[in-house]
């Protein structure tokens, strides 16, 4: 497994954005974790995104065209969609 601090930091930002967007979509409901707990959990979600096969392939090959496999065209769309799936599957069920 490859690790790249700059890519990880980018993923962490997008995971945070995905968490906040989900929170805003539920105006009369609380998220399952409060602000402090969620801040502690975001790196766990970022790790899961970082170690997806697609991100790992990108880290190996540094070929930006891999993001087009899902029709996303950009890494941020893939990262946020993957983060939303993890958040919904793990924290909102």
N, C-alpha and C positions, 0 to 999 in steps of 0.2 A: 504494500500500500504506500502510495506517495502522499507526502504532506508538503504544502506550500503555504507559508504564513500569509502572504499577500492574498492568495485566493481564499484561504480560510477566513480572513478578515472581511473580504467581500461577501462571502457566504453568510457570515454572522450578521452583517448589516441587512441582507435580504431576508434572513430568517426573522429578524426583529421587525422588519416592515410587514412581513406576512402575519406575524403574531398580532401586531397592532391593527392591521386591516380586519382580521377576524374578530378582534375585540370590538371594533367599531360597527361591525355588521350585526352585533347583538346588543343594541342600545339598552335593553331592559334586563339583560342577563349578565352575570359576572363570569369572567373567565375562571377556569378551575384553579388557577394559581394567582396569588396577589402580585403586585408589582415587583417586590423583592424576590419572591420565589420564581417568578417567570424570568427575571434577569439571570438567576442562577441556572435555569433550565435551558435557556437559549443556546449555550455552547453545546449541550448534549444533542440538540436538534441539528445544529450546524455540523457536528461530527457525522451524524447520520447522512446528511446531504453530501458532505465531502467524500464519504466513502461509497457513494453510489457508483455503479460501474461506469456511467457516462462521465462523471466528473473525474474519476480515476483515469479514464481513457484520455480525457483532455490533458490532465497533468503529464501523462506519458508522451503524448504526441504533440501537444500545443497546436492543435488544428481546430480553429474556430468553427469550421464547417460542421463539426459533429452536432452542434446545437440544432441544426436543421432536421435531424432525424425525427423529431416529434413535431415539426412544423413551427417550432418556437422562434427560430432565427436568432435568438439572443440568449445568453446564459442567464441573465436576470429573470427572465420569464420561467425558464426551467427550474432555477433554484427556488423561486417563490412558489411555484406550483408544487414542487416536491415538498417544500417546508409546510405548506398548507395541508397536504395529504398526511404528513407525519403528525402535525398538530391536531387535525381533526380525528385521526385514527387513535392517537394516544391520549389526548387530553380532553376531547369534547364528546367522547362516547359515554 
